[in-house]
Amino acid sequence: MRPRRKDDKPGTDGTPQTTTRGNIVNTDTDRTQMQRNRAGEDGPVWFTHPGLGRMPGVRHGFFTRIGGVSPPPFASLNISRGGGDDPACVRENRLRVQAAMGNDRLFFIRQVHGTGVAVIRKNDPVPEEAPEADAVITNRRNLNLVIQTADCQPVLLYDPKRRAAGAVHAGWRGSVADIAGVTVGEMKRVFGTDPADLAACIGPSLGPRRAEFRNWRTEIPARYHHCGNAENLFDFWAISQEQMEAAGVRAGRIFVSGLCTSCRTDLFFSYRGEHITGRMASVIALI
């Protein structure tokens, strides 16, 4: 297994980005390009990336664990109905996320660590029940697509030309099965997206300093072994970047938060760091 090379760098078109190529990125929230937002003095805290945030016609947010009502170990902005949290707390937390995202409906999927992609076309009724999928794409305005994570990667996609958006849940199983690339392909097939027009942002998730895979020889395909090092640590941010580039997304339009959930359990839920914990919301909507 070859360690990451120091000269592995993505191309750029001048768009600001935090990249994982070449070196393990810094995970200090004071130095990330992500912008911190808060609703009121004690409301939800979420991050946005300027590369995506400055684009017209889209709203997004990577929410932290701060600003909710759930007690430990789900403190406090847990939006997952599973795991044992009080349903009333989850309802309130979801309402807080919804209010921060313009009060438009939150649309969830039942994430199963696969490669299924749910499609919501603008003229079709929005399903009442959450479909089983690990990504969702839409060209419908004012619908907040939501991904739930606690270490897995939330990947948000936006096509400003065809006016389409996508949200991806990329756990390690989905990552090695190319869920990010599959979703780009579905946006191309369903909405006519040119992948070169897409902007993508990889949100807070398990970073390369904490993503240890002792059984990598059987769990991770050989084509991704170059994203690991001699300490059995893998850079799944780099894997997602490579997959989206292979699908046609320009390197300079792929933004990486550089925020590791396991490194900052004061800000983020982390399954590896805490095991019994909540789930955060990552949201994107066309407006």
C-alpha positions, 0 to 999 in steps of 0.5 A, a space after each residue: 500500500 503506497 502512502 499518499 504522495 506529497 505531490 498529489 494535488 488536484 487541479 484548480 480553476 481558482 475556486 477556493 477549496 480545502 483539499 486532502 490531496 498530498 497531505 492529511 489536511 488540517 482539521 482545526 475549525 479556526 483554519 478551515 474555509 468553512 463558515 460558521 453560522 448560528 440561529 440566535 444566541 442558543 440556536 443551531 450551529 451549522 457550517 457552509 462552504 463559500 465555494 457553494 454558498 456564493 452560488 445563486 439559487 441554492 441553500 446548504 448547511 452542514 449542521 453540528 451537534 450544537 443548538 438542540 434540546 436532546 440530553 446526553 448522549 444525544 446532546 443536543 441537535 440529534 435529528 435521528 429517530 433511531 438510537 434511543 433519543 426522546 422522539 419529542 426532542 428529535 421533533 423539536 431538533 428537526 423543526 430547528 433545522 427546518 427553521 434555519 433552512 428557510 422553513 421548507 420541508 425536510 426530506 429524509 431517506 432511509 440510509 442503508 449504506 448502499 448505492 441507491 439514488 432516490 429521484 424527486 422530479 419537480 412535477 411529481 408529488 413528494 413521497 410521504 415516506 422516506 425511500 430506501 436510498 443513500 442519495 437523493 436528487 431533485 430539480 424541485 425548488 424549496 425542498 430541503 434534502 437531508 443526509 444524517 451522519 455521525 462520521 460518514 461523509 455527507 456530499 452535497 451536489 449542485 448544478 447551477 445550469 440545469 437547476 438540480 441538487 443532490 445529497 449523498 450519504 457516503 459511509 465507507 461501504 458506500 464510498 468503496 462502491 462509488 456512491 458519489 460517482 453513481 449519484 453524479 451519473 444519475 444527475 446526468 441521466 435524469 436531469 441532463 447535468 453536465 458533470 463539469 458544471 457541478 459543484 460538490 462539497 464534502 462535509 464534516 466526517 471521519 478524517 484521514 487521521 482517524 479513519 483506521 481500517 485494520 482489515 483494509 485488505 478485505 474491506 477496501 478495493 485495491 484501486 483505493 489502496 493508494 489512499 491509505 498509509 502504513 498506519 492503516 489510515 485511509 483518506 476517504 475524502 480523497 477517495 470521494 474526490 477521485 470518484 467525482 473527478 472520474 465521473 466528470 466533476 472538475 477538481 476545482 469545483 470539489 470543496 472539502 470541509 477539512 473538518 473531522 468529526 472524530 477529532 471534534 466531538 465537542 462540535 460533531 457527533 462521532 460514532 467512532 468517537 462515542 459509539 452511542 451518539 446522535 446524528 447530524 443533518 446536512 442539507 441542500 435545497 434549490 431556492 
